[in-house]
Amino acid sequence: MSYIKRFAVTGSVCPSTPIFGQRAAAEVARLAPQYDRVVVAGIGSGVVASRILARCPTAVFVECETHFAHRFSQHHPKAVVVTDYVQNLYEHLPELRTQRVLLASFVPTAGSFYSDDIVKFFVSVCRGGGSIMQMRYLPHQMSSRFFDGMRARGIVSKRLFTVAMNFPPVSMYGLRSVLAPVAANGMPASASRLAPARHAIAAKAAAAKTPATHDAAA
């Protein structure tokens, strides 16, 4: 019931399934070694977040809903939890500005949940040599404004996986910048330093027959 009451924050009427949680955690753990820090945006019920924490114990968890953040902290007292909107992350952890971040986002982006502030923040993460993993409920057209906005700013996306055993069915997309990544001081970042990060999120795209310059078909 508490989850339904917070629909304005979660964008869903029920928690994610353990199947999705396990699949998302496995993907985050696979990509994590290529980055300096893992950030998880959107703790929610904790089904996904707790599984990511088990595999990435140094991850930072960001949650704007106090109830969810507090409950997660109670269950996982050693976890690093920031209670705020993800676009304000640097205000709490400014050192992340100069790090390559893998940001696994479970915040809603469809319809009225679209936010220019989130788009701008995600773009800055990607241009700094990081990557975004964004949850996307089916049908994918509901969140087209978010992905179109990212693409217009030079961020390309590739579907990583889809889990049908979830309500609603859900996909995870990987997003990365096609532009030369820049450091926090505005200067081009080291190509040799950033190469692994750019390769990690594009690994599946490289095996595809068509360039990953557009979202995969829903």
Buried (B, 14 or more C-beta within 10 A) or exposed (E): EEBEEBEEBBBBEEBBBBEBBBBBBBBBBEBBEBBBBBBBBBBBBBBBBBBBBEBBEEBBBBBBBEEBBBBBBEEBEEBBBBBEBBBEBBEEBEEBBEBBBBBBBBBBBBEEBBBEEBBEBBBBBBBBBBBBBBBBBBEBEBBBBBBEBBBEBEBBBBBBBBBEEBBEEBBBBBBBBEEEBBBBEEEEBEEEEBEEBBEBBBBBBEEEEEEBEEBBEE
